Amino acid sequence: MRTALRSLKPARLATTGLTALGAAGIATTALAGTAHAAQAPAKPATKPAAVAHAHDAKAKADTKADAKAKAKAKDEKKDEKKAGGKEYADNLDGWIREARAIMNKHDIPGSYEGIKRNIIRESAGDPNAVNDWDINAKKGTPSKGLLQVIQPTFDRYHVEGTPDQLTDPVANIVAACNYAADRYGSMDNVDSAY
């Protein structure tokens, strides 16, 4: 529509200018019309900003998801390498890595980050932490260990191959993650007391 209007304007001007300019006006109008027709085609319309923004957001989300998947795979490889008879550090990092190696063998889900986040919230990383004030403690069954598990839950979700002791750091993590997997799908889905 816009192109059609442009071509009409010079023709109208040419008609009014014909009397004033004579043959020179006709030649100029004809050349201008030809030159106008030979112009390069207009640029294709660019994507609206919302579409471009949505595309950028999707690309960023894909990149973030890829990075998260790579980090998880890297953590699992570290756990698998160390599970081959090697010793783990006797600290929070070592306990989580050893627990994850056992969990991988038993198909119990839970990322390093999800486990650590819950440990820090529940016990601040103290494997001997005991909650002596909540409803469980008042009933005579205090929650204990890194992930604050009560004895009946530990007994039900204990995994063979780990010590049968509630405050053992690795056994506590594996049993708690086994419980969380059964109840919430994964320890990664737990964001408060469970």
Phi, psi and chi 1 to 4 in degrees:
 res  aa     phi    psi   chi1   chi2   chi3   chi4
   1 MET       -  -42.5 -178.8   92.8  166.7      -
   2 ARG   -64.7  -41.6 -175.6  174.8 -116.5  176.7
   3 THR   -63.2  -40.2  -52.8      -      -      -
   4 ALA   -63.1  -40.0      -      -      -      -
   5 LEU   -66.3  -38.5  -69.8  176.2      -      -
   6 ARG   -62.7  -41.3  -76.5 -175.4 -173.5  162.2
   7 SER   -72.2  -23.3   62.5      -      -      -
   8 LEU   -76.7  -37.3  -70.2  177.6      -      -
   9 LYS   -59.4  -49.4  -75.3 -177.0 -177.9  178.3
  10 PRO   -62.4  -34.1  -24.9   32.7      -      -
  11 ALA   -65.0  -42.1      -      -      -      -
  12 ARG   -64.0  -42.7 -153.6  171.4  -18.6  143.7
  13 LEU   -64.4  -37.7  -72.4  174.4      -      -
  14 ALA   -64.4  -37.4      -      -      -      -
  15 THR   -67.3  -43.5  -52.9      -      -      -
  16 THR   -73.3  -32.4   54.1      -      -      -
  17 GLY   -82.8   -9.3      -      -      -      -
  18 LEU   -63.3  -40.6 -172.7   56.7      -      -
  19 THR   -68.2  -37.5    6.6      -      -      -
  20 ALA   -78.5  -35.5      -      -      -      -
  21 LEU  -104.8  -21.2  -62.6  175.7      -      -
  22 GLY    72.6 -139.4      -      -      -      -
  23 ALA   -65.3  -34.9      -      -      -      -
  24 ALA   -63.0  -38.2      -      -      -      -
  25 GLY   -65.4  -40.0      -      -      -      -
  26 ILE   -65.3  -44.6  -65.6  171.6      -      -
  27 ALA   -63.0  -44.4      -      -      -      -
  28 THR   -63.5  -43.4  -53.0      -      -      -
  29 THR   -64.0  -43.0  -56.7      -      -      -
  30 ALA   -64.0  -43.3      -      -      -      -
  31 LEU   -67.9  -41.0  -71.3  175.0      -      -
  32 ALA   -63.3  -40.9      -      -      -      -
  33 GLY   -62.9  -41.6      -      -      -      -
  34 THR   -67.0  -44.5  -54.5      -      -      -
  35 ALA   -62.8  -37.8      -      -      -      -
  36 HIS   -65.0  -40.4  179.9   72.4      -      -
  37 ALA   -68.3  -27.2      -      -      -      -
  38 ALA   -87.2    0.3      -      -      -      -
  39 GLN   -61.5  154.7  -75.4 -179.1  -14.3      -
  40 ALA   -64.1  147.1      -      -      -      -
  41 PRO   -61.0  151.1   13.3  -19.3      -      -
  42 ALA   -62.9  150.6      -      -      -      -
  43 LYS   -60.2  144.2  -77.3 -175.1  175.2  179.4
  44 PRO   -65.1  147.8   16.2  -22.3      -      -
  45 ALA   -62.2  138.2      -      -      -      -
  46 THR   -81.9  162.2   57.4      -      -      -
  47 LYS   -65.3  144.1  -68.0 -179.2 -177.6  176.7
  48 PRO   -60.1  153.3  -17.2   24.6      -      -
  49 ALA   -57.7  -37.9      -      -      -      -
  50 ALA   -64.0  -40.4      -      -      -      -
  51 VAL   -67.5  -44.7  172.6      -      -      -
  52 ALA   -62.2  -41.7      -      -      -      -
  53 HIS   -64.3  -42.7  179.0   69.4      -      -
  54 ALA   -62.5  -40.8      -      -      -      -
  55 HIS   -63.0  -44.2  178.0   69.6      -      -
  56 ASP   -63.2  -41.6  -69.2  -14.5      -      -
  57 ALA   -63.9  -40.8      -      -      -      -
  58 LYS   -64.7  -43.3 -175.8  179.7 -178.5  -41.8
  59 ALA   -61.7  -41.9      -      -      -      -
  60 LYS   -64.4  -42.5  -74.0  179.0 -176.8  176.0
  61 ALA   -63.3  -41.4      -      -      -      -
  62 ASP   -62.3  -42.6  -70.7  -14.1      -      -
  63 THR   -63.5  -42.7  -58.0      -      -      -
  64 LYS   -64.9  -41.7 -171.0  174.5 -177.6  179.4
  65 ALA   -64.6  -40.7      -      -      -      -
  66 ASP   -62.5  -43.1  -71.3  -15.6      -      -
  67 ALA   -64.1  -40.0      -      -      -      -
  68 LYS   -65.7  -41.4 -166.8  171.7 -175.2  177.8
  69 ALA   -64.7  -40.8      -      -      -      -
  70 LYS   -64.7  -40.9  -74.3  179.0 -175.7  176.9
  71 ALA   -64.4  -40.2      -      -      -      -
  72 LYS   -64.1  -44.9 -178.2  178.0  178.6 -179.8
  73 ALA   -61.8  -39.8      -      -      -      -
  74 LYS   -63.7  -43.9 -174.9  178.2  176.5 -177.8
  75 ASP   -60.8  -43.7  -86.3  -11.4      -      -
  76 GLU   -64.3  -38.6  -73.2  174.8   -1.7      -
  77 LYS   -64.4  -41.4  -77.1 -176.8 -178.4  178.2
  78 LYS   -60.7  -44.4  -78.3 -177.5 -175.6  177.2
  79 ASP   -63.3  -42.8  -67.4  -19.3      -      -
  80 GLU   -66.0  -41.4  -71.9  170.8   10.1      -
  81 LYS   -60.9  -42.5  -76.1  179.9 -172.4  175.6
  82 LYS   -76.4  -22.1  -69.5 -176.2  178.7 -179.1
  83 ALA   -72.1  -17.7      -      -      -      -
  84 GLY   -74.5   50.2      -      -      -      -
  85 GLY    85.1   -0.7      -      -      -      -
  86 LYS   -84.2  157.5  -66.2 -175.0 -179.9 -179.5
  87 GLU   -84.9  149.1  -59.5 -107.6  -17.1      -
  88 TYR  -105.1  152.5  -67.2   90.4      -      -
  89 ALA   -63.4  144.5      -      -      -      -
  90 ASP   -89.0   64.4 -170.6   24.1      -      -
  91 ASN  -151.3  178.5   59.6   26.0      -      -
  92 LEU   -55.3  -44.9 -175.3   56.1      -      -
  93 ASP   -60.4  -46.8  179.5   66.4      -      -
  94 GLY   -64.3  -41.3      -      -      -      -
  95 TRP   -63.6  -42.9  -59.4  -33.1      -      -
  96 ILE   -65.2  -44.8  -65.7  171.2      -      -
  97 ARG   -63.8  -42.5  -68.1 -166.0 -174.8  -76.1
  98 GLU   -65.0  -43.0 -175.9  175.6   -5.0      -
  99 ALA   -61.0  -41.7      -      -      -      -
 100 ARG   -65.6  -35.7  -72.7 -166.4   71.9 -123.6
 101 ALA   -63.5  -42.1      -      -      -      -
 102 ILE   -67.5  -43.8  -65.9  165.3      -      -
 103 MET   -59.5  -40.3  -69.7  163.8   55.9      -
 104 ASN   -61.2  -38.4  -74.5  -21.5      -      -
 105 LYS   -66.4  -28.6  -71.0  178.4 -174.1  176.1
 106 HIS  -105.8   11.5  -66.3  -83.7      -      -
 107 ASP    55.3   41.7  -64.6  -39.2      -      -
 108 ILE   -99.9  118.9  -59.4  170.2      -      -
 109 PRO   -74.8  159.2   28.8  -33.9      -      -
 110 GLY   150.5  123.1      -      -      -      -
 111 SER   -85.9  159.9   69.6      -      -      -
 112 TYR   -55.5  -47.3 -178.2   95.8      -      -
 113 GLU   -63.1  -43.6  -66.2   79.1   15.7      -
 114 GLY   -64.2  -41.2      -      -      -      -
 115 ILE   -66.1  -49.0  -65.0  167.5      -      -
 116 LYS   -62.5  -41.9 -174.0  172.0 -177.2 -179.8
 117 ARG   -56.7  -44.9  177.9 -175.1   72.7 -120.6
 118 ASN   -70.8  -37.5  -79.1  -75.4      -      -
 119 ILE   -61.8  -46.4  -72.4  172.5      -      -
 120 ILE   -61.3  -41.7  -63.1  -55.8      -      -
 121 ARG   -68.0  -42.2 -175.6 -170.2   63.7 -110.5
 122 GLU   -78.2  -41.5  -67.1  -68.8  -27.2      -
 123 SER  -136.9   -0.3   67.5      -      -      -
 124 ALA    58.7   24.8      -      -      -      -
 125 GLY    85.9   10.1      -      -      -      -
 126 ASP   -93.1  111.3  178.9    1.1      -      -
 127 PRO   -68.1  -14.0   23.7  -30.5      -      -
 128 ASN  -104.1   12.2  -62.7  -52.5      -      -
 129 ALA   -63.3  138.2      -      -      -      -
 130 VAL  -132.4  130.3  177.5      -      -      -
 131 ASN   -95.2  111.6  179.1  -25.1      -      -
 132 ASP  -110.3   20.3   58.7    3.1      -      -
 133 TRP  -125.8  -17.8   58.8  -92.6      -      -
 134 ASP   -81.1 -176.7   72.7   -1.6      -      -
 135 ILE   -60.2  -37.9 -170.1   68.9      -      -
 136 ASN   -63.4  -43.2  -68.2  -43.7      -      -
 137 ALA   -64.3  -40.7      -      -      -      -
 138 LYS   -63.6  -28.0  -71.2  177.3 -176.1  174.5
 139 LYS   -87.1    0.2  -69.8  179.7  179.3  179.6
 140 GLY    94.2    9.5      -      -      -      -
 141 THR  -128.0   77.4  -45.4      -      -      -
 142 PRO   -68.4  149.2   26.8  -33.1      -      -
 143 SER   -81.2  144.3   48.4      -      -      -
 144 LYS  -139.5  160.9  -62.0  177.8 -179.2  178.9
 145 GLY    86.3 -173.9      -      -      -      -
 146 LEU   -56.8  -41.4  -70.1  171.6      -      -
 147 LEU  -110.7   19.6  -75.7  163.5      -      -
 148 GLN    48.4   64.6  -66.3  -65.2  -74.9      -
 149 VAL   -99.3  141.9 -179.9      -      -      -
 150 ILE   -89.5  156.2   58.6  173.4      -      -
 151 GLN   -57.2  -44.5 -169.7   67.6   51.4      -
 152 PRO   -61.8  -36.7  -22.3   30.9      -      -
 153 THR   -68.3  -42.7  -57.7      -      -      -
 154 PHE   -59.8  -45.5  179.5   81.8      -      -
 155 ASP   -61.2  -40.6  -67.1  -18.5      -      -
 156 ARG   -72.2  -37.0 -178.7  169.7  179.5 -161.7
 157 TYR  -107.4    7.2  -69.4   95.4      -      -
 158 HIS   -58.2  140.9  175.3 -104.0      -      -
 159 VAL  -108.7  129.3  174.4      -      -      -
 160 GLU   -52.6  141.9  -75.0  -69.8  -37.6      -
 161 GLY    98.0   -9.3      -      -      -      -
 162 THR  -110.6  154.3   62.7      -      -      -
 163 PRO   -58.1  144.7  -24.4   34.6      -      -
 164 ASP   -88.6   56.6 -165.7   12.7      -      -
 165 GLN  -137.5  120.7 -177.2 -176.8   -4.4      -
 166 LEU   -54.6  -37.4  178.3   57.7      -      -
 167 THR   -92.4    3.0   56.7      -      -      -
 168 ASP   -65.6  124.6  177.0   83.2      -      -
 169 PRO   -55.7  -46.1  -20.3   28.9      -      -
 170 VAL   -70.7  -44.3  174.2      -      -      -
 171 ALA   -62.5  -39.2      -      -      -      -
 172 ASN   -63.7  -46.4 -172.4  -83.6      -      -
 173 ILE   -62.1  -49.7  -66.7  168.9      -      -
 174 VAL   -63.5  -45.1  175.3      -      -      -
 175 ALA   -63.7  -43.3      -      -      -      -
 176 ALA   -63.8  -41.0      -      -      -      -
 177 CYS   -69.2  -34.4  -71.5      -      -      -
 178 ASN   -64.3  -44.8 -164.5   16.5      -      -
 179 TYR   -61.6  -48.5  165.8   75.9      -      -
 180 ALA   -62.2  -37.0      -      -      -      -
 181 ALA   -64.3  -41.6      -      -      -      -
 182 ASP   -68.3  -39.3 -176.1   45.8      -      -
 183 ARG   -90.6  -38.2 -178.3  100.2 -175.1 -137.5
 184 TYR  -123.0   -2.1  -53.4  104.2      -      -
 185 GLY    96.1  -29.6      -      -      -      -
 186 SER  -179.1  153.9  171.1      -      -      -
 187 MET   -61.6  -25.4 -176.9   59.3   78.2      -
 188 ASP   -62.4  -22.9  -64.2  -15.3      -      -
 189 ASN   -89.5    0.0  -61.5  -31.3      -      -
 190 VAL   -96.8  120.9  177.2      -      -      -
 191 ASP  -124.0   11.0  -67.8  -46.4      -      -
 192 SER  -157.8 -176.3   64.3      -      -      -
 193 ALA   -53.9  138.9      -      -      -      -
 194 TYR  -124.5      -   60.5  108.4      -      -
